Amino acid sequence: MTYGNITRGKFLSRPNRFIAQAEINGRVETVHVKNTGRCRELLIPGCDIWLTAPDTPGRKTKYDLVAVRKSNGLIINIDSQAPNKVMLEWLKRQGYDRIIPEYTYGDSRIDFCLEKNGKRILMEVKGCTLERDGTGYFPDAPTERGIKHIHELIKAKRDGYGAVLAFVIQMNGINEVRPNTETHPEFGQAWNEAAAAGVEILFFTCDVRENGFEITGQVKAYV
């Protein structure tokens, strides 16, 4: 996945979850943040950021903030819509007979239903932007929605589907994700329940650049 255009700037402040103040080409601009998570360890005043200008009619802001350079030098894509886009690109190369995005199952919309040789696999995709000491963690904020999706995957597995919980790691050099039980203990419990029920937990490594990223491989969780 490559963004159509990219601009470098400096992060200044984040008045709320949806917008930030940034210095771009010597001017202060209000920009849209494409991630409603906390990102507190990333969005630090003065850090390098990268933005796109979609030029969509009727927008209140010109730019979308999509990537940031962390204090340790890692460039991290924080676009919450990007993991599903790069996953779809990757899935199209894996020989599935059919790929159905936004598949309705139970009370949820699961990101993908994959069909191959008569078997159906449900895949829920999560983007990982939180890194500590070379390991990825999820979530960076409590997510009741994430727990709901895990419970749906457990039910799907019991109903005869294949079930996959997939973490797209939105930074280079990280090949493992752990549940962030410090922030959301219940998510860690749901993770363990999923593993015990036979839900496959996969980590997808990525090549992340300022102007986009792509999946490079997968690692199965050791549980």
N, C-alpha and C positions, 0 to 999 in steps of 0.2 A: 504494500500500500504506500503510495507516494502522494503527498499533498500537491495540489496544483501550483501553489506559490507559498513561499515561506519568508518571514521577516524576523530578524533578530532584535531583541529588545532587552530591557532591564525591568525586573519586577520591583514595584514600589510598595504596594499594599493591596489588601483584599477586604473591601468593605463588607462583603457578604459572600455566600457560597457561589453566587452566579457571576460576579464581576470582580475585576481587579483593576488597579491603576498601574500603568506601565509607561516606561519611557521608550519611545520608538522614534528613531531619527531625530532626536533632540526635542521631541514634543511629548507631553504627558497625554496619554489616551486612556479612556475607559474601555476595557476589553472584556469579552465573554470568556469565562473559564469553563472549559468542556469537561469538568469533573466536579461533582458536588461533594466529594469526600473532603476530609480535613486538609490533607497535604501539608501539614504544619512543618514537617521536617524538610520539605522541598521549597515551598514558596516563602523564601526569606528575603527581606529587602536587599536589593542590590544584585541578586542572582541573575544569571543569564537565562532568558526564556526565548522560545520560538513561537511565532504566531502565523496564522493563515488569515487571508482576507477573502472570504467566500463570495463577496459582492452579491449577496442575496437581497432582492428588493424588500424594502420595509424593515430592514434590520435597524436596531437601535445602536448597535456597536459595529464598527468596521472589522475588528479583528477577533479571532478565536485564539486563545492561548492553548497550545497543544503539547508543548514539551518544555522541560526545565533541566538545567544543569545542577545537580546536587553538589553540596559542599565537598564531597569526596571525588568529584569529577565525572560521575556517572550522568549520562544524558538519559532522562526518563520521560517517556511519552505518557502524558496524563489524560489523553483524549479517551473518555469513557466509551465512546462509540467505536473506537478503533479495534479493540480485541475481536469483536464479531466480524468486522470487515476482513481482517487478516486471517481469521479462522476460516471464513468462507473461501477465501483464495486458496488456502492450504487444502481444505476438504475437496475442492474441485480437482485436485491433483491426486486424490487417493483412490480413485476407481469406484466410488459409490454409484449405485444404480440411480439413486434419487436423493436429493438434499432438500429438505423442507425447512426453511427458516420460520421462526416464530410459531412453533407447533403447539396447538392447544392440547393440554393434557391435564385432567383434573381441574383444579381451580387456577392453574397457572399457564403462562406461555413459556414453554421451554425453548431455548435458543435454536436448537436444530433437532430435527428428526432425520436420521440417516437410514437409508434402505440399501441392503446388499444381500443378494442371494436369498431373498425372502425373509430376512431378519431385519427387525427395526431396532435402532439404537437411539436413545434420547441423550442429547448432550447439552449441558448447561455450561456456559462460558463465563469466567470471571477474569477481570484484568487485575494484575498485581503491580502496584506502584510503590509499595512500602518495602524498603530494604534495611536490614540491620546486620552488620558484620558479614556481608556476603551471602545472606539468606533472605529470600522473599517472605513476606507475611501478608495474610489476608484475614479479615478486612482491616482497613485503617480507621473505620468507624463502625459502630454497631449496625447490623443489617438483618432485620427481621425478614425482609424479602429473601435474602440469601438463605436463611434457614428454611423458609417455606419451600424454596426450590430444591434444597437437599432432601426434604421429606417427600417431595413429589418424585424425585429420582429413586428413593428407596421403595416407594409404592410401585413405580414402574418396573423396577427390578423384580419385585414379587409377582407382578402381573405378566412376566415373561419377556419384557423388553431387555435389551442391553441398556446400560445406564453409565454415563460418563460425566464426571465433574472435572472440567478442564480449566486450568489456570494459564492464561497467556501472560508471560512475564515481560513487562513493558520496559525492559532495560537489558543491557548486555552483560554477559558474564555470570548470570545467576541461573542456576538449574534446579533449584529446590524452593518450594513454598511450604510454609507451616501455618497452621491456624493461629491467629493472633488472639490467644486466650486472655492475654492481659487486658485487651480492649473489649472483647466479647466472648466470655467463657462459654456461652451457650452455642456459639458457632463451632467451637472446638468439640463440644459434645456431639453436635449434629454431624460433624466430620467423622468422628469415630463411629457413630451409628451407621453412617453410609458405608464406610470401609467394611464394617462387620456384616453388612447386608449384601456385600458383593458389588457395590457401586465402584467402578474403576476411577481412580483419581490420577489425573495426568497433569504434568507440568510441561508447558510448551516454551522452549527457549527461543529467543528472538535476536535478530540483528536490527538494532535500533539506531536510527540516524536522526539528524535534526529535522529532515523533511519527510520522515515516514519510517516504516519498519515492516519486517516480514518474519514469519515463523521459520526457524531453521531446524528444529528437531523436537522430539518429545522424550520425556523421562517419566517412568511410572513411579508413583509414590511408594515408598517402603513403609508399610503400616503393620 
